[in-house]
Amino acid sequence: MENKFEASEAAKEEIISKLKADFKSEINEQKLFYENMINDQIKASLEKDETNTKCMEMVQKMHKKDFEKLQNEWETKEKELLKEIARNKSNTEKVSFIKDSVVEIKGSGWF
């Protein structure tokens, strides 16, 4: 009877050891699966970033001349407008001077 009990206990321990080994193996497989999945996602993300960077550089090269042309047109227009503002300011000062002169002449009794 004692031998049956020892044999039963030994079989039970063997089964428990096998289940623990299987469980540990399954956990390691899942761990490896998720590590690979995460590494693949990181790699894909980095490749996407690299592709986006290359596309942005390509777009910048394609439109560089257009941008420079528009920038040159803008700067030319800005200079023209600044000159016009300066002329208008000068004309305003002249009109103001003439107005002040007319007021002085009217006040002096010439009219």
C-alpha positions in Angstrom: 0.0 0.0 0.0 2.8 2.3 0.9 4.4 1.6 -2.5 1.2 2.5 -4.3 1.0 5.8 -2.3 4.7 6.6 -3.1 4.1 5.7 -6.7 1.0 7.9 -6.8 2.9 10.8 -5.2 5.7 10.4 -7.6 3.3 10.4 -10.5 1.6 13.4 -9.2 4.9 15.3 -8.7 5.9 14.2 -12.3 2.7 15.6 -13.7 3.0 18.8 -11.7 6.6 19.2 -12.9 5.5 18.5 -16.5 2.7 21.1 -16.2 5.1 23.7 -14.7 7.5 23.1 -17.6 4.7 23.3 -20.2 3.4 26.5 -18.5 6.9 28.0 -18.4 7.4 27.1 -22.1 4.0 28.6 -23.1 4.9 31.8 -21.2 8.2 32.0 -22.9 6.6 31.5 -26.3 4.0 34.2 -25.6 6.8 36.5 -24.4 8.8 35.9 -27.5 5.7 36.4 -29.7 4.9 39.8 -28.1 8.5 40.9 -28.2 8.6 40.2 -31.9 5.3 41.9 -32.4 6.5 45.0 -30.6 9.9 45.0 -32.4 8.0 44.7 -35.7 5.8 47.7 -34.8 8.8 49.8 -33.8 10.6 48.9 -37.0 7.5 49.7 -39.1 7.1 53.0 -37.3 10.7 53.9 -37.9 10.4 53.0 -41.6 7.3 55.1 -41.9 9.1 58.1 -40.3 12.0 57.6 -42.7 9.6 57.4 -45.6 7.7 60.5 -44.4 11.0 62.4 -44.1 12.1 61.4 -47.6 8.7 62.5 -49.0 9.0 65.9 -47.2 12.5 66.4 -48.6 11.2 65.4 -52.1 8.3 67.8 -51.9 10.6 70.6 -50.7 13.0 70.0 -53.6 10.1 69.9 -56.1 8.6 73.2 -54.9 11.8 75.0 -53.9 11.9 77.1 -57.1 8.2 77.9 -56.8 8.7 79.0 -53.2 11.7 81.1 -54.0 9.8 82.7 -56.9 6.8 83.5 -54.6 9.2 84.8 -51.9 10.9 87.1 -54.4 7.5 88.4 -55.7 6.4 89.0 -52.1 9.7 90.9 -51.3 9.4 93.0 -54.5 5.7 93.8 -53.7 6.6 94.7 -50.1 9.4 97.1 -51.3 6.9 98.7 -53.7 4.3 99.2 -51.0 6.9 100.6 -48.5 7.9 103.1 -51.2 4.3 104.0 -51.8 3.8 104.5 -48.0 6.8 106.7 -47.9 5.4 108.8 -50.8 2.0 109.0 -49.2 3.6 110.1 -45.9 5.6 112.8 -47.8 2.4 114.0 -49.6 0.5 114.0 -46.3 3.2 116.2 -44.8 3.1 118.6 -47.8 -0.7 118.8 -47.6 -0.5 119.5 -43.9 2.1 122.2 -44.5 -0.1 123.8 -47.2 -3.1 123.6 -44.9 -1.2 125.3 -42.0 0.0 128.0 -44.4 -3.5 128.7 -45.6 -4.7 128.9 -42.1 -1.9 131.4 -41.3 -2.7 133.5 -44.4 -6.4 133.6 -43.5 -5.6 134.5 -40.0 -3.4 137.4 -41.1 -6.1 139.1 -42.9 -4.8 138.7 -46.4 -8.1 137.2 -47.6 
